[in-house]
Amino acid sequence: MSNNEFKLHPVSAIINFVKGLKDLIIPFLIIFVANGFNISFNPKDEGFWSDIIPLIIFSVITIIYLFSGIIKWWTFVYWFEEDELRVKYGLFVKKKRYIPFDRIQSFNYKEGIFHRIFGLVQVMVETAGSTDGKPEVVLTAITKDAANQIEQETRKAKQVRKEPIVVEGNSHTIRSEVEEISKTRIIHKMKAKDLVLLATTSNSVGVVLAGVAAILSQFSEFIPYEWIFEEFTSLIKFGFVVVALLIFVAFFIAWLISVVITFINYYDFTVVEEDDRLTITRGLLEKKRITIPLNRIQAIKIVENPLRQMFGFAAVVVESASGGFGENDKKMTLFPLISKKELYEPLSEILPTFEWEQPLTQPPIKAKPFFYRLDFVWMIPVIALASYFWFPYGLLSMLIVVPSILIGLWQFKTTGFAINGHQLTIVYRMISRVTFVVEKKRIQAVESRQSYFQKRKNIASVQATVMSGMTGATAKAANLNVSDVEEVLQWYEKSNS
């Protein structure tokens, strides 16, 4: 094994510098807008110092980020020694990190604009102990050959650790580290029409509108609201159709923007199974490749928001014991959008021991009010205050009781659980319908809860928790018969007895 030290590519200094500048963009824009796009560089002007001091501060911070990026690139080295990936960096305070190869679970890759220009890749090393959502080590920019070398060194070290297989009657042994032919198969690939449906059925349109509203609020001093109001009033004279058309155009533009964002994030989304692991690649401008070892999958979530459920689509989320997906990938989406008719075939290929469609044990009829009556705790004060301060229009706040009860009844009809040998399935709903499927051996804890009012009706709730990230992932089936809750507890206790 080579003990030679390897450095990052010089582009990593630029990448670290640009990453730091991103944090300064919003504060700079706010100050720039607050000054009315007018910054004075004349020392004789009254507002010179109030304008120039923030610029000086930003300039100093920018220079610090630049030198920080250069220093990190200059001092960062990695090498392979004693079955470990070793990293050293720091100018005044030297930091070292030694990662045994057998602790490395996977390598995740990211190719941003700078990476793709120079044929580089960012490597995120994920270990068995990564639970805080951050990789153990990040190699900001190295060549693809260097990334492949790290993987090869890791595999080689793991293979050598395996015991040799002795063949009776022969004087030689067959080494287990002989490379097997890796089997690769595509599990799922999203097409262009799938991306359009993904943008249409997600909340990205609302996010775009909220983003536009937030931006406009920063420019409120320069927006002629009186003129806009007068123009809008004149448009109303032409009838409701014109106003409706303008609203439609606004939503259409927001939808187009959400489609573009979706294409940028999920372009060429592909799930591949290879050597007992899943590899997910996606992205147009920034290409990401994330690896999930199959033995680290703790549970599967099938999520259906109301719109997708109406049209027979769902998203599949993996709850994994690995936590190094990055800040924006805390929960790994296995299938962002897939038809319910096509859903179970790829899932069965990945996890053949799971049963995906089972009859559910649901809450009794007497539990129905428990799904909505707790909402009255906050609704009654809100209605009372609104009716008092804005009478008589505040009385309209009583209308919120209707959707609250309807959502509660919807949750009642959705909730349920199923036990099948080694597997527990819990179905619940806040707004989206969630099907939580987990094997018994992956469950960290099963807990029952019962309030005073539930006890009077002989009902209780049960929840299961699996390892995922820092806090774990929990699924809860609420307001079941006590006998059903005890059935789940006894089923789980058998595995620990």
C-alpha positions as CSV (number, residue, x, y, z in Angstrom):
1,M,0.0,0.0,0.0
2,S,1.4,3.4,-1.0
3,N,2.4,5.8,1.7
4,N,2.8,8.7,-0.8
5,E,1.0,11.9,0.2
6,F,-1.5,13.3,-2.3
7,K,-2.8,16.9,-2.6
8,L,-6.1,18.3,-3.7
9,H,-6.3,20.0,-7.1
10,P,-5.6,23.8,-6.9
11,V,-9.2,24.4,-8.0
12,S,-10.3,23.4,-4.5
13,A,-9.0,26.8,-3.3
14,I,-11.4,28.6,-5.7
15,I,-14.3,26.2,-4.7
16,N,-13.8,26.9,-1.0
17,F,-13.6,30.6,-1.7
18,V,-16.8,30.7,-3.7
19,K,-18.5,28.6,-1.1
20,G,-17.7,31.2,1.5
21,L,-18.9,34.0,-0.7
22,K,-22.3,32.4,-1.0
23,D,-22.9,33.3,2.7
24,L,-22.2,37.0,2.0
25,I,-24.5,37.4,-1.0
26,I,-27.8,37.9,0.9
27,P,-26.4,40.3,3.6
28,F,-24.7,42.3,0.8
29,L,-27.9,42.6,-1.2
30,I,-29.9,43.7,1.8
31,I,-27.4,46.5,2.6
32,F,-27.2,47.5,-1.1
33,V,-31.0,47.7,-1.4
34,A,-31.3,49.5,1.9
35,N,-29.0,52.2,0.6
36,G,-31.3,52.6,-2.5
37,F,-28.6,51.2,-4.9
38,N,-26.7,54.4,-4.1
39,I,-23.2,54.0,-2.5
40,S,-21.1,57.1,-2.2
41,F,-17.3,57.0,-2.7
42,N,-16.9,60.7,-2.0
43,P,-15.4,61.4,1.5
44,K,-17.1,64.8,1.5
45,D,-20.6,63.3,1.3
46,E,-22.6,63.0,4.5
47,G,-23.4,59.3,4.1
48,F,-19.8,58.3,3.0
49,W,-18.8,56.4,6.1
50,S,-22.2,54.7,6.6
51,D,-21.8,53.4,3.0
52,I,-18.1,52.6,2.9
53,I,-17.8,50.8,6.3
54,P,-20.0,47.8,5.3
55,L,-18.0,47.6,2.0
56,I,-14.7,47.5,3.9
57,I,-16.1,44.8,6.2
58,F,-17.3,42.7,3.3
59,S,-13.9,43.2,1.5
60,V,-12.0,42.1,4.6
61,I,-14.2,39.0,5.0
62,T,-13.8,38.2,1.2
63,I,-10.0,38.4,1.5
64,I,-10.2,36.1,4.6
65,Y,-12.2,33.6,2.7
66,L,-9.8,33.7,-0.2
67,F,-6.7,33.1,2.0
68,S,-8.6,30.4,3.9
69,G,-9.3,28.6,0.7
70,I,-5.7,28.8,-0.4
71,I,-4.4,27.7,3.0
72,K,-6.7,24.7,3.1
73,W,-5.6,23.6,-0.4
74,W,-2.0,24.2,0.4
75,T,-2.0,22.2,3.7
76,F,-4.5,19.4,2.9
77,V,-2.9,16.1,2.1
78,Y,-4.2,12.5,2.2
79,W,-2.4,9.1,1.9
80,F,-2.9,5.4,2.6
81,E,-1.1,3.7,5.4
82,E,-1.8,0.6,7.6
83,D,-5.2,-0.1,6.1
84,E,-6.3,3.5,6.7
85,L,-7.2,6.6,4.8
86,R,-5.3,9.3,6.5
87,V,-5.9,13.1,6.2
88,K,-3.9,16.0,7.5
89,Y,-4.6,19.7,7.1
90,G,-4.1,23.0,9.0
91,L,-1.5,25.8,9.0
92,F,-1.1,26.8,12.7
93,V,-3.2,24.0,14.2
94,K,-2.4,20.7,12.5
95,K,-5.4,18.3,12.3
96,K,-5.1,14.7,11.5
97,R,-7.8,12.1,10.9
98,Y,-7.3,8.4,10.4
99,I,-10.1,6.4,9.0
100,P,-9.8,2.5,8.9
101,F,-10.9,1.1,5.6
102,D,-13.3,-1.3,7.3
103,R,-15.2,1.6,8.7
104,I,-15.8,3.2,5.3
105,Q,-19.4,2.5,4.2
106,S,-19.5,4.3,0.9
107,F,-18.1,7.2,-1.2
108,N,-20.5,9.9,-2.4
109,Y,-19.5,12.1,-5.3
110,K,-20.4,15.6,-6.5
111,E,-19.5,17.4,-9.6
112,G,-20.1,21.2,-9.6
113,I,-19.5,23.6,-12.5
114,F,-15.8,24.0,-11.5
115,H,-15.3,20.3,-11.2
116,R,-16.8,19.5,-14.6
117,I,-14.7,22.2,-16.4
118,F,-11.5,20.6,-15.1
119,G,-12.6,16.9,-15.0
120,L,-12.6,16.7,-11.2
121,V,-14.9,15.4,-8.6
122,Q,-15.6,16.0,-4.9
123,V,-15.4,12.9,-2.8
124,M,-17.4,12.6,0.5
125,V,-16.2,9.6,2.6
126,E,-19.0,8.1,4.7
127,T,-18.3,5.9,7.7
128,A,-20.4,3.7,9.9
129,G,-20.3,6.3,12.6
130,S,-21.6,9.2,10.5
131,T,-24.9,10.1,12.1
132,D,-24.8,13.9,12.1
133,G,-25.7,14.4,8.4
134,K,-22.0,15.2,7.5
135,P,-19.4,13.0,5.8
136,E,-16.4,11.9,7.8
137,V,-14.0,13.5,5.3
138,V,-14.5,15.7,2.2
139,L,-11.9,15.8,-0.6
140,T,-13.0,19.0,-2.2
141,A,-11.5,18.5,-5.7
142,I,-9.5,15.6,-7.0
143,T,-9.2,13.9,-10.3
144,K,-11.5,11.0,-11.2
145,D,-8.5,8.7,-11.4
146,A,-7.5,9.6,-7.9
147,A,-11.1,9.0,-6.7
148,N,-11.1,5.6,-8.3
149,Q,-7.7,4.9,-6.6
150,I,-9.2,5.6,-3.2
151,E,-12.1,3.2,-3.9
152,Q,-9.7,0.5,-5.1
153,E,-7.4,0.8,-2.1
154,T,-10.5,0.5,0.2
155,R,-11.8,-2.6,-1.6
156,K,-8.3,-4.2,-1.7
157,A,-7.9,-3.7,2.0
158,K,-11.3,-5.1,2.8
159,Q,-10.7,-8.1,0.6
160,V,-7.3,-8.9,2.2
161,R,-9.0,-9.0,5.6
162,K,-11.3,-11.8,4.5
163,E,-10.3,-15.3,5.6
164,P,-9.1,-17.6,2.8
165,I,-11.2,-20.6,1.9
166,V,-9.4,-23.9,2.2
167,V,-10.3,-26.6,-0.3
168,E,-10.0,-30.2,1.1
169,G,-7.7,-32.5,-0.7
170,N,-5.7,-29.7,-2.4
171,S,-2.4,-28.2,-1.2
172,H,-3.5,-24.7,-2.1
173,T,-6.1,-22.3,-1.0
174,I,-8.6,-20.3,-2.9
175,R,-8.3,-16.7,-1.8
176,S,-11.6,-14.9,-1.2
177,E,-10.2,-11.7,-2.4
178,V,-10.4,-12.9,-6.0
179,E,-12.5,-10.3,-7.7
180,E,-16.0,-11.4,-8.7
181,I,-17.8,-10.2,-11.7
182,S,-19.9,-7.3,-10.5
183,K,-23.5,-7.4,-11.5
184,T,-24.9,-4.1,-12.4
185,R,-28.6,-3.4,-13.1
186,I,-30.6,-0.3,-13.5
187,I,-33.5,-0.2,-11.0
188,H,-35.1,3.1,-12.0
189,K,-34.5,5.9,-14.4
190,M,-36.6,9.1,-14.7
191,K,-37.6,10.4,-18.0
192,A,-38.4,14.0,-19.0
193,K,-42.1,13.5,-18.6
194,D,-41.5,12.2,-15.1
195,L,-39.6,15.4,-14.2
196,V,-42.5,17.5,-15.4
197,L,-44.9,15.5,-13.3
198,L,-42.6,15.8,-10.3
199,A,-42.5,19.6,-10.6
200,T,-46.3,19.7,-11.1
201,T,-47.2,17.5,-8.2
202,S,-44.7,18.9,-5.7
203,N,-44.8,22.1,-3.6
204,S,-42.2,23.7,-5.7
205,V,-44.7,26.1,-7.3
206,G,-45.6,27.5,-3.9
207,V,-41.9,27.7,-3.0
208,V,-41.2,29.8,-6.1
209,L,-44.1,32.1,-5.3
210,A,-42.9,32.5,-1.7
211,G,-39.4,33.2,-2.9
212,V,-40.6,35.9,-5.3
213,A,-42.7,37.4,-2.5
214,A,-39.6,37.4,-0.2
215,I,-37.5,39.1,-2.9
216,L,-40.1,41.7,-3.6
217,S,-40.4,42.5,0.1
218,Q,-36.7,43.6,0.1
219,F,-37.5,46.0,-2.7
220,S,-40.8,47.3,-1.2
221,E,-39.5,50.9,-1.1
222,F,-39.0,51.0,-4.8
223,I,-42.2,49.2,-5.9
224,P,-45.0,51.7,-6.8
225,Y,-47.8,50.0,-4.9
226,E,-50.3,52.9,-5.5
227,W,-49.8,52.7,-9.3
228,I,-50.1,48.9,-9.2
229,F,-53.3,49.2,-7.2
230,E,-54.8,51.7,-9.6
231,E,-53.9,49.6,-12.6
232,F,-55.4,46.5,-10.9
233,T,-58.6,48.4,-10.1
234,S,-58.9,49.5,-13.7
235,L,-58.4,45.9,-14.8
236,I,-61.2,44.7,-12.5
237,K,-63.5,47.0,-14.6
238,F,-62.9,44.7,-17.6
239,G,-64.3,41.8,-15.6
240,F,-63.3,38.8,-13.6
241,V,-62.0,36.9,-16.6
242,V,-59.0,39.3,-17.1
243,V,-58.0,39.1,-13.4
244,A,-58.3,35.3,-13.5
245,L,-56.2,35.3,-16.6
246,L,-53.4,37.3,-14.9
247,I,-53.5,35.0,-11.9
248,F,-53.2,32.0,-14.3
249,V,-50.3,33.6,-16.1
250,A,-48.5,34.2,-12.7
251,F,-49.0,30.5,-11.7
252,F,-47.9,29.3,-15.1
253,I,-44.7,31.3,-14.9
254,A,-44.1,29.9,-11.4
255,W,-44.7,26.4,-12.7
256,L,-42.2,26.9,-15.6
257,I,-39.6,28.1,-13.1
258,S,-40.3,25.0,-10.9
259,V,-39.9,22.7,-13.9
260,V,-36.6,24.3,-14.7
261,I,-35.4,23.9,-11.1
262,T,-36.6,20.3,-11.1
263,F,-34.7,19.5,-14.3
264,I,-31.5,21.1,-12.9
265,N,-31.7,19.1,-9.6
266,Y,-33.0,15.7,-11.0
267,Y,-31.8,15.6,-14.6
268,D,-30.7,12.0,-15.5
269,F,-31.9,10.6,-12.2
270,T,-30.9,7.0,-12.2
271,V,-30.8,4.3,-9.5
272,V,-28.4,1.4,-10.1
273,E,-27.8,-1.7,-8.0
274,E,-24.2,-3.0,-7.9
275,D,-22.4,-5.2,-5.4
276,D,-25.0,-5.0,-2.7
277,R,-25.3,-1.3,-2.8
278,L,-27.5,1.3,-4.5
279,T,-25.9,4.1,-6.5
280,I,-28.0,7.2,-7.3
281,T,-26.9,9.8,-9.8
282,R,-28.6,13.0,-10.7
283,G,-28.1,16.7,-11.6
284,L,-27.6,18.9,-14.6
285,L,-25.3,21.7,-13.5
286,E,-24.1,19.9,-10.3
287,K,-23.9,16.2,-10.8
288,K,-24.2,14.1,-7.7
289,R,-23.5,10.4,-7.2
290,I,-24.6,8.9,-3.8
291,T,-24.0,5.4,-2.7
292,I,-26.3,3.5,-0.2
293,P,-25.1,0.1,1.1
294,L,-28.2,-2.2,1.2
295,N,-27.2,-3.5,4.6
296,R,-27.5,0.1,6.0
297,I,-31.1,0.6,4.9
298,Q,-33.2,0.8,8.1
299,A,-36.7,1.4,6.7
300,I,-38.6,2.5,3.6
301,K,-41.1,5.3,3.4
302,I,-43.7,5.5,0.6
303,V,-45.0,9.1,0.7
304,E,-48.1,10.2,-1.2
305,N,-49.2,13.8,-1.0
306,P,-52.9,14.4,-1.8
307,L,-52.3,15.4,-5.4
308,R,-50.0,12.5,-6.2
309,Q,-52.3,10.1,-4.4
310,M,-55.2,11.3,-6.6
311,F,-53.3,10.5,-9.8
312,G,-51.7,7.3,-8.5
313,F,-48.1,8.5,-7.9
314,A,-45.8,8.3,-4.9
315,A,-42.2,9.1,-3.7
316,V,-40.0,6.6,-1.9
317,V,-37.6,7.7,0.8
318,V,-34.8,5.6,2.4
319,E,-34.2,5.8,6.1
320,S,-30.5,4.9,6.3
321,A,-28.1,4.4,9.2
322,S,-25.6,6.3,7.1
323,G,-25.7,10.0,7.8
324,G,-23.2,11.4,5.3
325,F,-25.5,12.4,2.5
326,G,-24.8,16.1,3.1
327,E,-26.8,19.0,4.6
328,N,-29.3,19.0,1.7
329,D,-29.7,15.2,1.6
330,K,-30.5,14.3,5.1
331,K,-33.2,11.9,3.9
332,M,-32.3,10.1,0.7
333,T,-35.1,10.0,-1.9
334,L,-34.9,6.7,-3.7
335,F,-37.7,7.4,-6.2
336,P,-38.7,11.1,-6.3
337,L,-41.8,10.2,-8.3
338,I,-43.0,6.8,-9.5
339,S,-46.4,5.3,-10.4
340,K,-48.0,3.1,-7.7
341,K,-48.6,0.5,-10.4
342,E,-44.8,0.3,-11.1
343,L,-43.6,0.9,-7.5
344,Y,-43.5,-2.6,-6.0
345,E,-41.5,-4.3,-8.8
346,P,-38.2,-2.3,-8.3
347,L,-38.7,-2.3,-4.5
348,S,-39.0,-6.1,-4.6
349,E,-35.8,-6.3,-6.6
350,I,-33.9,-4.2,-4.0
351,L,-35.5,-5.8,-0.9
352,P,-37.0,-9.2,-1.9
353,T,-37.8,-10.2,1.7
354,F,-40.3,-7.3,2.1
355,E,-44.1,-7.6,1.7
356,W,-45.4,-4.4,0.3
357,E,-49.2,-4.9,0.1
358,Q,-50.9,-6.1,3.3
359,P,-54.3,-5.7,5.0
360,L,-54.1,-3.2,7.8
361,T,-55.5,-3.3,11.3
362,Q,-57.1,0.1,11.8
363,P,-58.4,2.2,14.7
364,P,-61.9,1.4,16.0
365,I,-64.9,3.7,15.3
366,K,-64.9,5.0,18.9
367,A,-61.4,6.5,18.2
368,K,-62.6,8.7,15.4
369,P,-63.1,11.9,17.5
370,F,-59.5,11.6,18.9
371,F,-58.1,12.5,15.4
372,Y,-59.6,16.0,15.4
373,R,-60.8,17.1,18.9
374,L,-57.3,18.0,20.1
375,D,-57.3,20.7,17.4
376,F,-60.1,22.5,19.3
377,V,-57.5,23.4,22.0
378,W,-56.0,26.0,19.7
379,M,-59.0,26.7,17.5
380,I,-61.3,27.9,20.3
381,P,-58.9,30.7,21.5
382,V,-58.2,31.7,17.9
383,I,-61.9,31.9,17.0
384,A,-62.7,33.8,20.2
385,L,-60.0,36.4,19.7
386,A,-60.8,36.9,16.0
387,S,-64.5,37.2,16.8
388,Y,-63.9,39.7,19.6
389,F,-61.4,42.0,17.8
390,W,-62.8,41.8,14.2
391,F,-66.6,41.4,14.8
392,P,-68.6,40.5,12.8
393,Y,-66.1,39.4,10.1
394,G,-64.1,37.5,12.8
395,L,-67.0,35.1,13.1
396,L,-65.9,33.6,9.7
397,S,-62.9,32.1,11.6
398,M,-65.4,29.4,12.8
399,L,-65.1,28.0,9.3
400,I,-61.7,26.5,10.1
401,V,-63.5,23.9,12.2
402,V,-64.8,22.2,9.1
403,P,-61.4,21.5,7.4
404,S,-59.9,20.5,10.7
405,I,-62.6,17.8,11.3
406,L,-62.3,16.6,7.6
407,I,-58.5,16.2,7.9
408,G,-59.0,14.3,11.2
409,L,-61.5,11.9,9.5
410,W,-59.0,11.5,6.6
411,Q,-56.3,10.6,9.1
412,F,-58.7,8.1,10.8
413,K,-59.4,6.3,7.5
414,T,-55.6,6.2,6.7
415,T,-54.1,5.0,10.0
416,G,-53.3,1.4,10.4
417,F,-50.6,-1.2,10.9
418,A,-49.7,-4.8,9.7
419,I,-47.4,-7.4,11.1
420,N,-46.0,-10.1,8.8
421,G,-43.4,-12.3,10.5
422,H,-40.2,-10.3,10.6
423,Q,-41.8,-7.1,9.2
424,L,-43.8,-4.2,10.6
425,T,-45.8,-1.8,8.4
426,I,-47.3,1.4,9.8
427,V,-49.5,3.8,7.7
428,Y,-50.3,7.3,9.0
429,R,-51.1,10.7,7.7
430,M,-50.6,14.3,8.6
431,I,-51.4,15.7,5.1
432,S,-49.5,13.2,3.0
433,R,-50.1,9.5,3.3
434,V,-47.0,7.7,4.6
435,T,-46.4,4.0,4.5
436,F,-43.5,3.0,6.8
437,V,-42.0,-0.5,6.2
438,V,-39.3,-1.9,8.5
439,E,-37.8,-5.2,9.5
440,K,-37.9,-6.3,13.2
441,K,-34.1,-6.4,13.4
442,R,-33.8,-2.8,12.3
443,I,-36.2,-1.4,15.0
444,Q,-34.4,0.5,17.8
445,A,-37.5,0.8,20.0
446,V,-41.3,0.3,20.1
447,E,-43.2,2.5,22.5
448,S,-46.9,2.7,23.5
449,R,-48.6,5.9,24.7
450,Q,-51.9,6.4,26.3
451,S,-53.5,9.6,27.6
452,Y,-56.1,9.8,30.4
453,F,-58.9,10.2,27.8
454,Q,-57.6,7.4,25.6
455,K,-57.5,5.1,28.7
456,R,-61.2,5.8,29.3
457,K,-62.0,4.5,25.8
458,N,-59.5,1.6,26.0
459,I,-57.4,2.9,23.1
460,A,-53.7,3.8,22.8
461,S,-51.0,4.8,20.3
462,V,-47.9,2.9,19.3
463,Q,-44.7,4.1,17.5
464,A,-41.6,2.5,16.2
465,T,-38.2,4.1,15.9
466,V,-35.2,3.2,13.7
467,M,-31.7,4.6,13.4
468,S,-31.5,7.4,10.9
469,G,-29.4,10.5,11.3
470,M,-29.0,12.1,14.7
471,T,-32.5,11.7,16.1
472,G,-33.8,8.6,14.3
473,A,-36.9,8.2,12.3
474,T,-40.3,7.4,13.9
475,A,-43.6,6.1,12.6
476,K,-46.8,6.3,14.8
477,A,-50.1,4.6,14.5
478,A,-52.5,6.6,16.7
479,N,-55.6,5.7,18.6
480,L,-55.7,1.9,18.1
481,N,-57.4,-0.7,20.3
482,V,-55.2,-1.5,23.4
483,S,-55.2,-5.1,22.3
484,D,-53.7,-4.2,19.0
485,V,-51.0,-2.1,20.6
486,E,-50.2,-5.0,22.9
487,E,-49.9,-7.2,19.9
488,V,-47.2,-5.0,18.4
489,L,-45.3,-4.8,21.7
490,Q,-45.4,-8.6,22.2
491,W,-44.3,-9.1,18.6
492,Y,-41.3,-6.9,19.2
493,E,-40.5,-8.4,22.6
494,K,-40.1,-11.8,21.1
495,S,-37.1,-10.7,19.1
496,N,-35.4,-9.5,22.3
497,S,-36.2,-12.4,24.5
